[in-house]
Amino acid sequence: MDQIAYVNGSFVPLTEAKVSVLDRGFLFADGIYEVAAVLEGKLIDNASHLARLERSVGEIGLALPETVERIQEIQRELIARNHLVNGMVYLQATRGADSGRDFAFPKDVKPTLVMFTSVKDIVGAESAKTGIAVITVPDLRWVRRDIKSVALLAQVLAKQAAAEAGAGEAWMIEDGKVTEGGSSSAFILTKDDVLVTRQNSTAILPGCTRKAVVALAEERQLRVEERPFTVEEALAAKEAFVTSATVFVQAVVTIDGKPVANGKPGPMTDRLREIYIDFAKATAQ
Ligand code: PLP
């Protein structure tokens, strides 16, 4: 059965879903995206993703063509039309297609809104049991990483380097400290049982899963420090893990080929993963 996508007001087969070559998302990466997980047919932490979408479009002066309430209805309709049980809904809004290629914002051009779904067994993923290898790369991104922009070339190169090295993620390094993963937030658990993750700023994307995991950990009296950490600190840590909408909580077992602790997923990571999955199921909509 053909997958169904949403393009500017219409539900169409994914293979026929098209936007103009003049679309500013294509020409300038002038657009914003979001990815929300789906478990058992329901959206996970979607209010957080839609709030970040509104913030991101606000930061670049892009008016969404639909209300967030309507966007959520479309997300749900896509889940239903695609009979999606477990996976994700991707959405992208761009500044639309003008009649040429002028850098400045076009006038009277309707923004483009595109959505599609994909299947993924996030809870049952094999990598959740084994953990993943991480490599480190320089952080080559621009200075407004808090905006979830579709300009992802630095992450494409970072994640390609990871794939070529047989790793599951690349941690990006700036001024000797880890900023975050190519598509995930980075955490360590120190020898003193302190959970450390970089504080939100323009240097990283404010991860929705990161936010939920920090809150869930604090509710359970775990000490959390929001500050940058080095790779050396991560290698000396008890545990390391990444979070994102498409992996939830996933152990990091090696960094640049060197093991984190005994090179196996740690008990706190496994516990936080269970806690996050319980939260996700309990709040799914
Ligand atoms: N950091 C970056 C650079 C990302 O691209 C992502 C997700 O794509 C994340 C962090 C994790 O964010 P979230 O938990 O909202 O998926």
Boltz pocket constraint, residues with backbone or C-beta under 6 A from the ligand:
constraints:
  - pocket:
      binder: B
      contacts: [[A, 35], [A, 180], [A, 181], [A, 182], [A, 183], [A, 184], [A, 185], [A, 205], [A, 206], [A, 207], [A, 208], [A, 209], [A, 210], [A, 243], [A, 244], [A, 245], [A, 246]]
      max_distance: 6.0
